[in-house]
Amino acid sequence: MGMVVTAAIWLLFVMVTLWPPFRRGPFGAVVFVLTMTVNEIPVVLLAVFGVTIAVTDRPVGVPATVAAVILAGVTSIGLIWLQVRAHTARAMLEAVLVKELGTNWRTVQRSDQAPGQLPAVPWLRGIFLPFQRRTRGVGRVRNLTYGPDRAHRVDLYRGPSTDNLRPVLVHLHGGGFVQGGKSREGVTLLNQLAAHGWLCLSASYRLGAAGEHPNPLVDTKRVIAWIRANAREYGADPSQIFVVGSSAGGHLAVSAALTAGHTELQPGFEADDTSVAGVVVLYGYLGARTATRSSSPALLARPDAPPMLIIHGANDTMVPPNSTRAVAATLRSPSHCPVVFIELPHSQHSFDFFASVRARSVADAAEAFLNWARTRDGDRAPDQVS
């Protein structure tokens, strides 16, 4: 019965991934742990499943053999279907961005694209290179210091040298303000943008007991001020700083963007400019942390907010999409710039942990949105290094 039990356990994981039985609360967190990897790298797990079945003791008797074959077949089909449906993310991203920004929104393209074209489909790379953490030509400098606390560290990603000043991306990791670390999520996006001429930073911030509000927000504003002050040293454009946040990092990204000039959140660097040119939020928690106004992105909504792209999984059982959708609507109401909310079908929390098909599709959409945000006031040539 070993093969029957093994196949049944695998099938249970696949079924829970396809049809999450709980979508919030403690059981929702359990579903996330059980399904995130299955949802993002199903072909890899299909290979693991095949090896597992091959080395498991064969069932004895016809009924057990038939049961094992059926269970193994259904499990394999389910894993293949999970991979096929990951491709729907790309179509959804493009459809919503066209609806919100207009049919000609892709006015800024990478050098390897013809005008108006979508990037090449990341299908094979996403399937067969889901553990890719490095990109050719992109170097990483680890643990640069941006402040006095031992948590104040950034990893810097930079591609080949260029005569143009680089736009800056600051990435903030997730972890519920209690755990996590730089260069954990978002590595696909960091490498891709660095390869295309950006200066990318992945920042750590205070967590746990030290991570009570407003400390992580202060840290976020500190890293923005630090890179703006040191931009020329790294060949970057201090007027083109964007923030991206995953999960709890999304809370910090939005909050920092909406509190530029709030001196009470900039102790010791009150005069520094902490404004940003745009925000991308990936499966972000955007609820209030405390009763303090500055801990609630919804209460910080303002007309002069920068453009924002908020991408959330429809099957997110850690942070249900309804709450994030509601905050996005609140942020959109007074803003003069677009606040685009995209609910990705069949997507769980932490969909950018691996370099999966879904993560690569999101990275392409985020890059195009950031390029649009850089030039939304009209075409202009890149600034030159003086």
URQUI-V472087 format. One record per pair of residues at least 6 apart in sequence whose C-alpha atoms are under 7 Angstrom apart, sorted by the first residue. I is the first residue (numbers start at 0). GAP is how many residues later the second one is. Records with the same first field share a line. If there is no record, write none. Layout:
# URQUI-V472087
I = GAP + GAP
This chain:
# URQUI-V472087
0 = 58 + 63
1 = 54 + 55 + 57
2 = 50 + 53 + 54 + 55 + 56 + 65
3 = 60 + 63 + 64
6 = 61 + 64 + 65
7 = 63
9 = 65
10 = 60 + 64
12 = 21 + 22
13 = 61 + 64 + 65
15 = 19
16 = 18 + 21 + 22
19 = 11
21 = 6 + 9
22 = 294 + 297
23 = 293 + 294 + 296
27 = 289 + 290
28 = 288 + 289
30 = 286
31 = 285 + 286 + 317
35 = 312 + 313
38 = 43
39 = 311 + 316
40 = 86 + 89 + 315
41 = 37 + 38 + 40 + 41
42 = 36 + 37 + 40 + 84
45 = 30 + 33
58 = 6
85 = 271 + 272
86 = 270 + 271
88 = 255 + 256 + 269 + 272
89 = 271
91 = 252
92 = 249 + 272
95 = 246
97 = 7
99 = 240
104 = 267
105 = 10 + 262 + 266
106 = 9 + 265
107 = 263 + 264
108 = 6
112 = 6
118 = 245
121 = 235 + 238 + 239
122 = 234
125 = 229 + 230 + 231 + 234
126 = 229 + 230
128 = 226
129 = 224 + 225 + 226
130 = 223 + 224
131 = 223
132 = 54
133 = 57
134 = 56
136 = 22 + 23 + 58
137 = 19 + 20 + 21 + 22 + 53 + 56 + 57
138 = 18 + 19 + 20
139 = 15 + 16 + 17 + 18
140 = 14 + 15 + 16
141 = 12 + 13 + 14
142 = 10 + 11 + 12
143 = 9 + 10 + 11
144 = 7 + 8 + 9
145 = 6 + 7 + 77 + 80
150 = 53 + 54 + 55
151 = 52 + 53
152 = 50 + 51
153 = 47 + 48 + 49 + 50
154 = 46 + 47 + 48
155 = 44 + 45 + 46
156 = 33 + 34 + 37 + 42 + 43 + 44
157 = 36 + 40 + 41 + 42
158 = 35 + 36 + 38
162 = 221 + 222
163 = 218 + 219 + 220 + 221
164 = 70 + 71 + 72 + 218 + 219 + 220
165 = 31 + 32 + 33 + 69 + 70 + 71
166 = 31 + 32 + 69 + 70 + 73 + 74
167 = 30 + 31 + 32 + 68 + 69 + 72 + 73 + 74
168 = 30 + 31 + 32 + 72 + 73 + 74
169 = 30 + 31 + 32 + 72 + 73 + 74
170 = 30 + 31 + 32 + 72 + 73 + 74
171 = 30 + 31 + 72 + 73 + 74 + 77
172 = 7 + 8 + 9 + 11 + 12 + 72 + 73 + 76
173 = 6 + 72 + 73 + 74 + 75
174 = 73
175 = 72
176 = 30 + 31 + 34 + 71
177 = 29 + 30 + 33
178 = 28 + 29
180 = 23
181 = 20 + 21 + 22
182 = 19
183 = 169
184 = 167 + 168
185 = 166 + 167
187 = 167 + 172 + 175
188 = 174
189 = 10
192 = 174
193 = 6
198 = 37
204 = 11 + 14
205 = 9 + 10
212 = 82
216 = 35 + 39
217 = 47 + 48
219 = 32 + 36
220 = 35 + 53
223 = 50
224 = 47 + 48 + 49
227 = 10
230 = 6 + 7
239 = 37
240 = 35 + 36
241 = 34 + 35 + 36 + 37
242 = 10 + 35 + 36 + 37
243 = 6 + 9 + 35 + 36 + 37
244 = 7 + 8 + 35 + 36 + 37
245 = 35 + 36 + 37 + 38
246 = 35 + 36 + 37 + 38
247 = 36 + 37
248 = 35
249 = 31 + 32 + 34 + 35
250 = 33 + 34 + 35 + 46
252 = 26
253 = 25 + 43
254 = 42
256 = 18 + 19 + 48
257 = 42 + 43 + 47
259 = 14 + 15
260 = 12 + 13
262 = 7
276 = 29
277 = 28 + 29 + 30 + 95
278 = 28 + 29 + 30
279 = 28 + 29 + 30
280 = 28 + 29 + 30
281 = 28 + 29 + 30
282 = 28 + 29 + 30 + 66 + 67
284 = 34 + 39
285 = 11 + 38 + 41
286 = 9 + 10
287 = 7 + 8
288 = 6 + 7
292 = 6
293 = 6
297 = 29 + 32 + 33
300 = 30 + 33
301 = 32 + 33
302 = 31 + 32 + 33
303 = 31 + 32
304 = 30 + 32
305 = 31
306 = 30 + 31 + 32 + 66
307 = 30 + 31 + 32
308 = 30 + 31 + 32
309 = 30 + 31 + 32
310 = 30 + 31 + 32 + 33
311 = 9 + 30 + 31 + 32
312 = 8 + 30 + 31 + 32 + 33 + 34 + 35 + 36
313 = 7 + 29 + 30 + 31 + 32 + 33
314 = 31 + 32 + 33
315 = 31 + 32 + 33
316 = 31 + 32
317 = 31
324 = 16
327 = 11 + 13
330 = 8
331 = 6 + 7
350 = 7 + 8
351 = 7
